[in-house]
Amino acid sequence: MASSCSLPFLFLLCMATAFTINVHADQMAIYWGSHMKNLNNADLRATCETKHFSHVSLAFLTNFGNGRTPRLDFGTACDAESGGCKSLQEDIATCQQLGVKVLLSIGGLNEQQYTLASAQEANQLAAHIYDVYLSGNGIDGPLGKVKLDGVDFYVNDASTQGYWDVLAQDLKQLDEDMILTASQGCDHTVGQADIPLYNALKTGLFSKMWPRFYGQPCTYHPRHTAAFEASVQNWATEFSRIDFYLGILANPDYEERGFIRPKELPGALKIARQNDNYKGVMLWNRYLDVKFLEDGNSAPYSDLIERIVNPSSNIRMPAGF
């Protein structure tokens, strides 16, 4: 009996199916908020409506620890203290309706603005985050009445180990379905607690991690890839049960820190894709992404790399199937 693919009228369908199976359908995540300026299409709703992104992290909730009251700092996007971020409630709802997971990113660029010096501080912060941003109990908080999908730990490399593992455990106890993600500098050696989130990542509670491959010795350089390859291998193997994303910059304003041009990105992805838990890229950040267009390029950075990151977006089924 002839196989199904030997029939002429099914040949194109079989070929298209086989091609699709072998294409990497990677994801893009992005940070939104920090250092935001009011560029066209940089707002949260427009970010999600691009349909490029699986996850958007709102950056940042900071100013916690040592008796401080946690507060949102979204740069110039909105002023939470005056109630100016409540308008994001509708944008967040739109994002979630589009299937985008909206995360609250905690920590930030300045490690002086946050700390977790005790398990009690971690307990208190977990309760605050859950009650105000993730419980869905109708609390009218700084973002209005929202139920976000999870928490992103964005911890500066200069921070201490602290009690990030306790915070992760407390959050998961409050809601086991909560998404936990982590961002850390890429400079890490297997088996060494040389990054602040090491113990937290070892809890097994995080589903995704996006090490930052910029501003570090392990950034990608097309002609010198050894340090990048070693770092990718370290992250992917030590935390093999966590989905692994490359954290990259979205604008050459920071080229000296390791900006990867679109034409160079396939080389970096070829290395990352050798690992089964590699799932995509994380962009820092939407402001820089849109500014890439404003600076005279043909499109935002995410537009230009979308079909590199996710080649399946190029696939078109043959007419009639």
One Martini backbone bead per residue (centre of mass of N, CA, C, O) as a GRO file, in nm:
protein
  321
    1MET     BB    1   0.096   0.036   0.023
    2ALA     BB    2   0.079   0.355  -0.012
    3SER     BB    3   0.182   0.630   0.099
    4SER     BB    4   0.050   0.936   0.163
    5CYS     BB    5   0.297   1.099   0.020
    6SER     BB    6   0.259   0.956  -0.276
    7LEU     BB    7   0.035   1.140  -0.322
    8PRO     BB    8   0.008   1.410  -0.513
    9PHE     BB    9  -0.218   1.582  -0.351
   10LEU     BB   10  -0.021   1.553  -0.071
   11PHE     BB   11   0.269   1.654  -0.105
   12LEU     BB   12   0.265   1.953  -0.015
   13LEU     BB   13   0.156   1.903   0.266
   14CYS     BB   14   0.383   1.723   0.372
   15MET     BB   15   0.614   1.923   0.326
   16ALA     BB   16   0.500   2.151   0.505
   17THR     BB   17   0.489   1.986   0.765
   18ALA     BB   18   0.786   1.906   0.785
   19PHE     BB   19   0.895   2.198   0.794
   20THR     BB   20   0.749   2.294   1.047
   21ILE     BB   21   0.872   2.092   1.254
   22ASN     BB   22   1.185   2.212   1.191
   23VAL     BB   23   1.097   2.479   1.312
   24HIS     BB   24   1.167   2.747   1.509
   25ALA     BB   25   0.929   2.860   1.764
   26ASP     BB   26   1.006   3.135   1.891
   27GLN     BB   27   1.026   3.380   2.141
   28MET     BB   28   0.914   3.704   2.269
   29ALA     BB   29   1.034   3.931   2.503
   30ILE     BB   30   0.956   4.230   2.717
   31TYR     BB   31   1.027   4.545   2.830
   32TRP     BB   32   0.830   4.783   3.026
   33GLY     BB   33   0.892   5.149   3.129
   34SER     BB   34   1.179   5.190   3.156
   35HIS     BB   35   1.274   5.480   3.020
   36MET     BB   36   1.022   5.601   2.915
   37LYS     BB   37   0.886   5.741   2.620
   38ASN     BB   38   0.661   5.924   2.403
   39LEU     BB   39   0.638   5.715   2.172
   40ASN     BB   40   0.529   5.581   1.908
   41ASN     BB   41   0.415   5.262   1.997
   42ALA     BB   42   0.518   5.236   2.321
   43ASP     BB   43   0.281   5.148   2.436
   44LEU     BB   44   0.131   4.882   2.574
   45ARG     BB   45  -0.086   4.814   2.367
   46ALA     BB   46   0.099   4.830   2.112
   47THR     BB   47   0.292   4.612   2.200
   48CYS     BB   48   0.081   4.378   2.195
   49GLU     BB   49  -0.037   4.434   1.897
   50THR     BB   50   0.208   4.314   1.739
   51LYS     BB   51   0.241   3.998   1.819
   52HIS     BB   52   0.548   3.932   1.925
   53PHE     BB   53   0.465   3.882   2.235
   54SER     BB   54   0.443   3.666   2.519
   55HIS     BB   55   0.598   3.878   2.713
   56VAL     BB   56   0.543   4.138   2.966
   57SER     BB   57   0.752   4.357   3.157
   58LEU     BB   58   0.698   4.559   3.431
   59ALA     BB   59   0.919   4.844   3.480
   60PHE     BB   60   0.919   4.883   3.829
   61LEU     BB   61   0.939   4.724   4.138
   62THR     BB   62   1.049   4.917   4.415
   63ASN     BB   63   1.154   5.020   4.720
   64PHE     BB   64   1.263   4.769   4.904
   65GLY     BB   65   1.330   4.738   5.215
   66ASN     BB   66   1.421   4.866   5.510
   67GLY     BB   67   1.108   4.980   5.550
   68ARG     BB   68   1.005   5.015   5.271
   69THR     BB   69   0.780   5.121   5.028
   70PRO     BB   70   0.656   4.997   4.768
   71ARG     BB   71   0.717   5.103   4.419
   72LEU     BB   72   0.653   5.240   4.122
   73ASP     BB   73   0.883   5.256   3.819
   74PHE     BB   74   0.812   5.381   3.477
   75GLY     BB   75   0.916   5.641   3.449
   76THR     BB   76   0.758   5.835   3.188
   77ALA     BB   77   0.491   5.672   3.143
   78CYS     BB   78   0.416   5.701   3.462
   79ASP     BB   79   0.255   5.815   3.776
   80ALA     BB   80   0.182   5.639   4.054
   81GLU     BB   81   0.155   5.850   4.292
   82SER     BB   82  -0.085   6.012   4.118
   83GLY     BB   83  -0.245   5.774   3.943
   84GLY     BB   84  -0.124   5.746   3.633
   85CYS     BB   85  -0.138   5.403   3.611
   86LYS     BB   86  -0.446   5.318   3.597
   87SER     BB   87  -0.475   5.321   3.278
   88LEU     BB   88  -0.339   5.028   3.243
   89GLN     BB   89  -0.575   4.837   3.283
   90GLU     BB   90  -0.672   4.822   2.985
   91ASP     BB   91  -0.406   4.732   2.857
   92ILE     BB   92  -0.377   4.470   3.015
   93ALA     BB   93  -0.639   4.342   2.917
   94THR     BB   94  -0.560   4.339   2.618
   95CYS     BB   95  -0.312   4.164   2.641
   96GLN     BB   96  -0.456   3.916   2.766
   97GLN     BB   97  -0.656   3.877   2.527
   98LEU     BB   98  -0.396   3.823   2.329
   99GLY     BB   99  -0.201   3.625   2.520
  100VAL     BB  100  -0.040   3.804   2.704
  101LYS     BB  101   0.199   3.802   2.948
  102VAL     BB  102   0.181   3.983   3.256
  103LEU     BB  103   0.447   4.128   3.433
  104LEU     BB  104   0.612   4.192   3.740
  105SER     BB  105   0.893   4.382   3.787
  106ILE     BB  106   1.154   4.331   4.019
  107GLY     BB  107   1.374   4.593   4.113
  108GLY     BB  108   1.658   4.673   3.908
  109LEU     BB  109   1.931   4.881   3.829
  110ASN     BB  110   1.927   4.979   4.140
  111GLU     BB  111   2.041   4.823   4.429
  112GLN     BB  112   1.976   5.064   4.637
  113GLN     BB  113   1.640   5.027   4.606
  114TYR     BB  114   1.694   4.720   4.709
  115THR     BB  115   1.598   4.453   4.948
  116LEU     BB  116   1.662   4.128   5.133
  117ALA     BB  117   1.739   4.083   5.480
  118SER     BB  118   1.482   3.888   5.524
  119ALA     BB  119   1.224   3.672   5.554
  120GLN     BB  120   1.018   3.885   5.638
  121GLU     BB  121   1.051   4.069   5.393
  122ALA     BB  122   0.964   3.854   5.191
  123ASN     BB  123   0.681   3.808   5.303
  124GLN     BB  124   0.579   4.102   5.271
  125LEU     BB  125   0.625   4.130   4.966
  126ALA     BB  126   0.449   3.898   4.871
  127ALA     BB  127   0.183   4.006   4.986
  128HIS     BB  128   0.182   4.271   4.828
  129ILE     BB  129   0.193   4.164   4.541
  130TYR     BB  130  -0.057   3.987   4.554
  131ASP     BB  131  -0.278   4.183   4.658
  132VAL     BB  132  -0.229   4.420   4.431
  133TYR     BB  133  -0.148   4.234   4.142
  134LEU     BB  134  -0.263   3.897   4.170
  135SER     BB  135  -0.548   3.823   4.311
  136GLY     BB  136  -0.829   3.954   4.201
  137ASN     BB  137  -0.989   4.123   4.458
  138GLY     BB  138  -1.037   4.440   4.373
  139ILE     BB  139  -0.793   4.607   4.405
  140ASP     BB  140  -0.712   4.957   4.396
  141GLY     BB  141  -0.432   5.013   4.255
  142PRO     BB  142  -0.179   5.152   4.066
  143LEU     BB  143  -0.325   4.959   3.817
  144GLY     BB  144  -0.570   4.895   3.945
  145LYS     BB  145  -0.782   4.624   3.854
  146VAL     BB  146  -0.568   4.352   3.876
  147LYS     BB  147  -0.432   4.035   3.712
  148LEU     BB  148  -0.152   3.915   3.697
  149ASP     BB  149   0.069   3.646   3.582
  150GLY     BB  150   0.340   3.762   3.729
  151VAL     BB  151   0.699   3.739   3.821
  152ASP     BB  152   0.990   3.940   3.785
  153PHE     BB  153   1.341   3.896   3.841
  154TYR     BB  154   1.534   4.200   3.859
  155VAL     BB  155   1.877   4.164   3.927
  156ASN     BB  156   2.143   4.301   4.028
  157ASP     BB  157   2.471   4.194   4.039
  158ALA     BB  158   2.532   4.374   4.313
  159SER     BB  159   2.366   4.209   4.470
  160THR     BB  160   2.253   4.011   4.703
  161GLN     BB  161   2.129   3.713   4.784
  162GLY     BB  162   1.943   3.698   5.011
  163TYR     BB  163   1.565   3.621   4.980
  164TRP     BB  164   1.463   3.511   4.693
  165ASP     BB  165   1.373   3.221   4.758
  166VAL     BB  166   1.154   3.299   4.961
  167LEU     BB  167   0.985   3.470   4.774
  168ALA     BB  168   0.917   3.247   4.572
  169GLN     BB  169   0.778   3.058   4.775
  170ASP     BB  170   0.559   3.257   4.870
  171LEU     BB  171   0.424   3.308   4.597
  172LYS     BB  172   0.350   3.006   4.532
  173GLN     BB  173   0.169   2.971   4.785
  174LEU     BB  174  -0.044   3.183   4.686
  175ASP     BB  175   0.023   3.085   4.365
  176GLU     BB  176   0.091   2.811   4.168
  177ASP     BB  177   0.026   2.963   3.875
  178MET     BB  178   0.246   3.146   3.890
  179ILE     BB  179   0.474   3.332   3.720
  180LEU     BB  180   0.833   3.277   3.707
  181THR     BB  181   1.103   3.504   3.652
  182ALA     BB  182   1.452   3.568   3.529
  183SER     BB  183   1.712   3.828   3.571
  184GLN     BB  184   2.058   3.808   3.470
  185GLY     BB  185   2.366   3.806   3.441
  186CYS     BB  186   2.569   3.597   3.229
  187ASP     BB  187   2.796   3.576   3.449
  188HIS     BB  188   2.847   3.223   3.483
  189THR     BB  189   2.926   2.941   3.693
  190VAL     BB  190   2.909   2.629   3.735
  191GLY     BB  191   2.825   2.571   4.079
  192GLN     BB  192   2.811   2.884   4.140
  193ALA     BB  193   2.725   3.148   4.376
  194ASP     BB  194   2.758   3.429   4.153
  195ILE     BB  195   2.449   3.498   4.187
  196PRO     BB  196   2.172   3.624   4.343
  197LEU     BB  197   1.964   3.388   4.200
  198TYR     BB  198   2.065   3.102   4.253
  199ASN     BB  199   1.879   2.986   4.481
  200ALA     BB  200   1.613   3.048   4.339
  201LEU     BB  201   1.661   2.872   4.081
  202LYS     BB  202   1.697   2.601   4.261
  203THR     BB  203   1.386   2.558   4.342
  204GLY     BB  204   1.200   2.515   4.067
  205LEU     BB  205   0.987   2.780   4.026
  206PHE     BB  206   1.098   2.854   3.752
  207SER     BB  207   1.012   2.883   3.399
  208LYS     BB  208   1.198   3.145   3.340
  209MET     BB  209   1.498   3.274   3.169
  210TRP     BB  210   1.693   3.600   3.108
  211PRO     BB  211   1.982   3.651   3.041
  212ARG     BB  212   2.220   3.914   3.017
  213PHE     BB  213   2.376   3.983   2.691
  214TYR     BB  214   2.495   4.255   2.843
  215GLY     BB  215   2.751   4.415   2.998
  216GLN     BB  216   2.945   4.161   2.938
  217PRO     BB  217   3.181   3.917   2.866
  218CYS     BB  218   2.924   3.730   2.732
  219THR     BB  219   2.891   3.860   2.481
  220TYR     BB  220   2.818   3.895   2.144
  221HIS     BB  221   3.072   3.808   1.893
  222PRO     BB  222   3.118   3.707   1.577
  223ARG     BB  223   3.453   3.666   1.615
  224HIS     BB  224   3.389   3.612   1.945
  225THR     BB  225   3.225   3.324   2.093
  226ALA     BB  226   3.330   3.173   2.347
  227ALA     BB  227   3.197   3.321   2.590
  228PHE     BB  228   2.909   3.286   2.494
  229GLU     BB  229   2.901   2.977   2.469
  230ALA     BB  230   2.970   2.919   2.768
  231SER     BB  231   2.729   3.068   2.895
  232VAL     BB  232   2.500   2.921   2.759
  233GLN     BB  233   2.583   2.642   2.867
  234ASN     BB  234   2.564   2.704   3.166
  235TRP     BB  235   2.264   2.782   3.179
  236ALA     BB  236   2.130   2.538   3.024
  237THR     BB  237   2.247   2.310   3.217
  238GLU     BB  238   2.200   2.398   3.515
  239PHE     BB  239   1.893   2.504   3.405
  240SER     BB  240   1.729   2.271   3.232
  241ARG     BB  241   1.416   2.322   3.353
  242ILE     BB  242   1.448   2.605   3.221
  243ASP     BB  243   1.357   2.841   3.028
  244PHE     BB  244   1.563   2.983   2.763
  245TYR     BB  245   1.677   3.321   2.722
  246LEU     BB  246   1.789   3.590   2.538
  247GLY     BB  247   1.932   3.882   2.653
  248ILE     BB  248   1.869   4.184   2.464
  249LEU     BB  249   1.924   4.454   2.282
  250ALA     BB  250   1.724   4.725   2.095
  251ASN     BB  251   1.994   4.920   2.071
  252PRO     BB  252   2.292   5.099   1.965
  253ASP     BB  253   2.335   5.296   2.207
  254TYR     BB  254   2.471   5.009   2.340
  255GLU     BB  255   2.705   4.877   2.168
  256GLU     BB  256   2.936   4.847   2.388
  257ARG     BB  257   2.734   4.625   2.545
  258GLY     BB  258   2.611   4.422   2.300
  259PHE     BB  259   2.486   4.474   2.033
  260ILE     BB  260   2.266   4.301   1.803
  261ARG     BB  261   2.244   4.270   1.490
  262PRO     BB  262   2.027   4.132   1.280
  263LYS     BB  263   2.255   3.993   1.096
  264GLU     BB  264   2.387   3.852   1.370
  265LEU     BB  265   2.170   3.677   1.518
  266PRO     BB  266   2.186   3.389   1.389
  267GLY     BB  267   2.454   3.314   1.531
  268ALA     BB  268   2.343   3.317   1.823
  269LEU     BB  269   2.103   3.118   1.778
  270LYS     BB  270   2.264   2.871   1.688
  271ILE     BB  271   2.386   2.829   1.969
  272ALA     BB  272   2.127   2.822   2.148
  273ARG     BB  273   1.973   2.582   1.980
  274GLN     BB  274   2.148   2.343   2.110
  275ASN     BB  275   1.927   2.379   2.331
  276ASP     BB  276   1.633   2.251   2.452
  277ASN     BB  277   1.561   2.518   2.651
  278TYR     BB  278   1.541   2.696   2.420
  279LYS     BB  279   1.290   2.983   2.341
  280GLY     BB  280   1.444   3.279   2.307
  281VAL     BB  281   1.383   3.632   2.353
  282MET     BB  282   1.489   3.927   2.530
  283LEU     BB  283   1.397   4.269   2.554
  284TRP     BB  284   1.587   4.575   2.587
  285ASN     BB  285   1.335   4.782   2.527
  286ARG     BB  286   1.063   4.939   2.403
  287TYR     BB  287   1.193   5.210   2.366
  288LEU     BB  288   1.441   5.107   2.202
  289ASP     BB  289   1.279   4.968   1.984
  290VAL     BB  290   1.138   5.226   1.870
  291LYS     BB  291   1.395   5.404   1.842
  292PHE     BB  292   1.513   5.250   1.603
  293LEU     BB  293   1.319   5.392   1.408
  294GLU     BB  294   1.368   5.695   1.490
  295ASP     BB  295   1.689   5.660   1.397
  296GLY     BB  296   1.634   5.545   1.073
  297ASN     BB  297   1.504   5.289   1.054
  298SER     BB  298   1.264   5.073   0.906
  299ALA     BB  299   1.222   4.955   1.206
  300PRO     BB  300   1.175   4.801   1.461
  301TYR     BB  301   1.362   4.562   1.599
  302SER     BB  302   1.137   4.345   1.634
  303ASP     BB  303   1.053   4.340   1.336
  304LEU     BB  304   1.337   4.247   1.217
  305ILE     BB  305   1.358   3.972   1.416
  306GLU     BB  306   1.101   3.795   1.410
  307ARG     BB  307   1.189   3.596   1.160
  308ILE     BB  308   1.441   3.493   1.314
  309VAL     BB  309   1.316   3.386   1.578
  310ASN     BB  310   1.035   3.313   1.395
  311PRO     BB  311   1.019   3.138   1.109
  312SER     BB  312   0.712   3.043   1.105
  313SER     BB  313   0.603   3.329   1.006
  314ASN     BB  314   0.673   3.252   0.693
  315ILE     BB  315   0.464   3.043   0.668
  316ARG     BB  316   0.280   2.909   0.385
  317MET     BB  317   0.023   2.765   0.277
  318PRO     BB  318  -0.095   2.616   0.028
  319ALA     BB  319  -0.313   2.653  -0.194
  320GLY     BB  320  -0.610   2.478  -0.078
  321PHE     BB  321  -0.522   2.394   0.248
   0.00000   0.00000   0.00000
